[in-house]
Amino acid sequence: MEFFQRFAIPHPSPAIYASMVAIVLTMIAIVVGVTYFKKWGYLWREWLTTVDHKRIGIMYLISALLMLFRGGADAIMMRAQLAAPENTLLDAQHYNEIFTTHGVVMIIFMAMPFIMALMNFVVPLQIGARDVAFPRLNALSFWLFFMGAMLFNISFVVGGSPDAGWTSYFPLAGNEFSTSVGTNYYMIAIQIAGIGTLITGINFLVTILKMRAPGMTLMRMPMFTWSALITNLIIVFAFPVLTIALLMGTMDRLFGTHFFTLDNGGMDMLWANLFWIWGHPEVYILILPAFGVYSEVISTFSRRNLYGYTSMVASMVVISLLSFTVWVHHFFTMGQGALTNSIFSITTMAIAVPTGVKIFNWLLTMWRGKIVVTTPMLYSLLFIPLFTIGGVTGVMLGMSAADYQYHNTMFLVAHFHMVIIPGVVFAMLAGLTYWWPKMFGFMLNEKLGKAAAWVIAAGTLLAFMPMFFTGLDGQARRMYTYSETAGYTTGNMISFVGAAILAIGFVIIVYNIYYSFRYAPRNIGSDPWDARSLEWATHSPVPDYNFAVTPQVESREAFWDAKKKGHVLFKEELKKIHMPNSSGVPFIMSALFFVFGFGFIFSIWPLVIISGIGIFACMAHRSFEKDDGFYIPVEEVKETEEKLGGAK
């Protein structure tokens, strides 16, 4: 029995027991459903073994949407707990677990895969490529992320959730204060997912630099592709730091090393530095692709080219460099000294300048444009004032002397969410709506889409604006309750109402997807938005090979100029097309990583050894495998093109 006791939840509650039952029933329903409809073969052939960047992008998208609702449930519980003074909905331990998992799920397992979804689907199309540079590595990237996410998400029903905060500061994350395996889940699940992200960064750097269509120079690339290039460059430099920090934390917890302990030469502040050396560039890993989405959407629906293309590129490069020079502003109050704080205060405020350049670029793009307010454009318009609130409060926090007042209060929580929700979530929803017809061959309903945008914007303001004031009044973050005499009741109740409105907005989006799937017309053509970049030059939905003929790029807006100025995009004759073979190895290898991580979390060393051998066996298999892919014959290409509406 002692062996099985380690898997028990240290702080069970009726909600957790209900979750256990729900998870088991859901798994049974999935197995029964797939078996009943005889879809196991289809699932294996078309999805689990696919290396097609478009299908991988869709799987990232599904995962991100699932994690959005998982993290959103945590958020609603937190706001419900704080809606009234001395509330007993959650106890202190459960609240700690919820705000820890909320942060990790939303940043690592929701925002990141949402960005990866759009990058996977859109970037190869925008540069005129058949696929990414390393298709199997791309599949491995997704499955490592997915297995890391699943490993993290079983923590609250097997062994207990992490409870040291999403930043997992030591010594709080050490064995002395985090006695359950929850923090082990944090350390190992994020490592597994992070390895997948690092592989993605390398893959997309090579793809963008080496696989662009003829004539597409770097300064002719669409702005979303530029943002993806800069983002993946940041990933390659930032994620190894996180991986090593997590490895050091794992060794402290499992093997008794002293990297971050308070004794035997350990340095708890070393964790804070390593975490934020990754953590602040991570903010721009999220924000820069969002800026790329806004650039595409605003240019398309202003019916004019993006104003200041060169300055937009330059500002992204400057942001990427400055993002590595500001990490200390996350702990101004932790004793660095006035000189260090002053230096990082200056770099923090400096990074606002290239961000401001982008805002003006978008405004000047819209000025004298013929603006069409579609759902993606509405998200982009709502983003600008809301993000400005987040940016201005960020400059306030960047003043080190003033930060002693703001730090560790709800003011900081409000600032972060007013940056991430308009800056990332709005962009992802705009991008989802914008590229949805290219992904699935039909459009989402515009009325429902605009209703969701307005509701989400209203919910964002109501949920987070009161936190600025309760924070200035002294309400500390991470407190699970407060006294009625503190005066925070009204602000927290308004925040709870705002969170509920936000939830309604996302429910509208889910209904929109269902409604549009049922009733939206399928005869929308390949370019329903009258867009400007190359992904709209192929069919909707996109065939396996992307383009029947590789496009020839002659200008910065090749597709727009082909439509309006008569440029010829497709000059060659149809030829047989080389494509990569599907493979089950990435899925199997990632499943072994899941088992490997689970064994490490619970110190089940035979499981670690067996799964580790399996992982190396998969690597060896790939090393000795001869796989030259396959060719799609010209006749099949012609048949597909005619079926989809004529050869491109």
Salt bridges, closest charged atoms under 4 A:
GLU46 OE1 - ARG55 NH2 3.35
ASP52 OD1 - LYS54 NZ 2.97
ASP74 OD2 - ARG70 NH1 2.66
ASP263 OD1 - HIS258 ND1 3.57
ASP403 OD2 - HIS407 ND1 3.59
ASP527 OD2 - LYS563 NZ 2.70
ASP530 OD1 - LYS563 NZ 2.63
GLU554 OE1 - HIS567 ND1 3.89
GLU554 OE2 - LYS571 NZ 2.53
GLU557 OE2 - ARG532 NE 2.69
ASP561 OD1 - LYS565 NZ 3.69
GLU625 OE1 - ARG136 NH1 2.59
GLU625 OE1 - ARG622 NH1 3.34
ASP627 OD2 - ARG136 NH2 2.45
GLU641 OE1 - HIS539 NE2 2.81
